[in-house]
Amino acid sequence: MTLQVARPELGPEEAEAVARVLATGWVTQGPEVARFEAELAAFVGAPEAVATSSCTTALHLALLAVGVGPGDEVVCPSHSFIATANAVRQCGATPVFADVDLDTFNLDPDDVARRVGPRTRALLVVHQLGLPCDLEALLGLARARGLPVVEDAACAIGSEVLTERGWERIGRPHGDLACFSFHPRKLVTTGDGGAITTRDPAVAARLRRMRQHGMTVTDAERHKSASVVFEAYEAPGFNYRLTDLQAAVGRVQLGRLPAAIAHRRALAGRYRERLHASPEVACPVEPSWARTNWQSYCVRLTDRCARGQREVMEALLAAGVSTRRGVMCAHLEPAYAGAYEGLGRSERARDRGLVLPLHGGMGPGDVDRVCDALLAAVRGG
Ligand SMILES: Cc1ncc(COP(=O)(O)O)c(C=O)c1O
């Protein structure tokens, strides 16, 4: 049987949670969404969490909330899922791509500093594949330039960063707003879904209106009211709602997250043990100030590996191991065709990166099977 790259962990508890919500008849923007938001906020240590239909819609709202609009520029990585760049475009702004570090696949703060210009309106920093980016350097830069920071934490639920206060979960948020994804590739899934965390209750209230057509009165408020309430629409909004069915699944998933991360940490440790001595394979690097949730284990084929990415992937597939190429680069896709300079490390990371299987259904024996196949493949076996 082929070993899959990722697999959501969904079981009878999630099915029971959905059935419980169905029985209440309140299936969107109801009490489960409110509970999920409260539990998520408590988990990451944020005062407020606002659930959305995806991370892409969360990023769109977050960028609008910090004032990004037509004519603005937002500095972000090209080396990310295309939703990062798309969210900037959705605001009518232009993504200005900065290069990444090859060991962490995260933004290089020095290159970000070089790309900030008079039209820069915000920084959109990504915690790539779950590994926290260099927040200290990036937030320092943003403060010095008076720029807001939106964290694309799509993959980083449960990841941690060391601050002067100690270890803190991504999403407090450390920037102005942080956005999460609950797509099935992520450690917490609601099918599709997302959330924004913020320290500011007024911003949270505005985000909740924006996700629901700009409506000034929520369904819950109207439901609770003893008198007739008419809502108003003071600003244009969107339908970016998460349903209560999804929120109920998310609550179960959130409860399992610490155990899921511990399991992945053990598997990632085994990968490192087996692969770190190979001259052909560079293992992902976790800086001393970061703890990833190991959403994905992405190795890089070094210059010592004579075989190409596709060849290695094909050899692995033939050995019953499914892989994915490294993170994409938006600037190499037709949607963002243009003249770009200085993104060489992003391009190398894409062309030499290899995402290996890592999920809760795996044990150490599966990791060994992947490593045996990979080590044979990179040596041309
Ligand atoms: C870095 C990054 N940003 C944004 C997204 C988009 O998330 P969603 O599919 O929830 O819209 C993803 C999805 O994988 C991602 O990896």
The ligand as an SDF file (V2000), in Angstrom:
LIG
                    3D

 16 16  0  0  0  0  0  0  0  0999 V2000
    1.1220   29.4560    3.7910 C   0  0  0  0  0  0  0  0  0  0  0  0
   -0.3140   29.2750    3.4080 C   0  0  0  0  0  0  0  0  0  0  0  0
   -1.1120   30.3540    3.3470 N   0  0  0  0  0  0  0  0  0  0  0  0
   -2.4130   30.2390    3.0310 C   0  0  0  0  0  0  0  0  0  0  0  0
   -2.9900   29.0140    2.7600 C   0  0  0  0  0  0  0  0  0  0  0  0
   -4.4340   28.9370    2.3680 C   0  0  0  0  0  0  0  0  0  0  0  0
   -5.2120   28.2510    3.2960 O   0  0  0  0  0  0  0  0  0  0  0  0
   -6.7180   27.8460    2.9510 P   0  0  0  0  0  0  0  0  0  0  0  0
   -6.6600   26.6570    2.0640 O   0  0  0  0  0  0  0  0  0  0  0  0
   -7.3240   27.5470    4.2850 O   0  0  0  0  0  0  0  0  0  0  0  0
   -7.3560   29.0090    2.3020 O   0  0  0  0  0  0  0  0  0  0  0  0
   -2.2020   27.8660    2.8170 C   0  0  0  0  0  0  0  0  0  0  0  0
   -2.7790   26.5560    2.5340 C   0  0  0  0  0  0  0  0  0  0  0  0
   -2.1390   25.5570    2.4640 O   0  0  0  0  0  0  0  0  0  0  0  0
   -0.8250   27.9970    3.1480 C   0  0  0  0  0  0  0  0  0  0  0  0
   -0.0150   26.9250    3.2040 O   0  0  0  0  0  0  0  0  0  0  0  0
  1  2  1  0
  2  3  1  0
  2 15  2  0
  3  4  2  0
  4  5  1  0
  5  6  1  0
  5 12  2  0
  6  7  1  0
  7  8  1  0
  8  9  2  0
  8 10  1  0
  8 11  1  0
 12 13  1  0
 12 15  1  0
 13 14  2  0
 15 16  1  0
M  END
$$$$
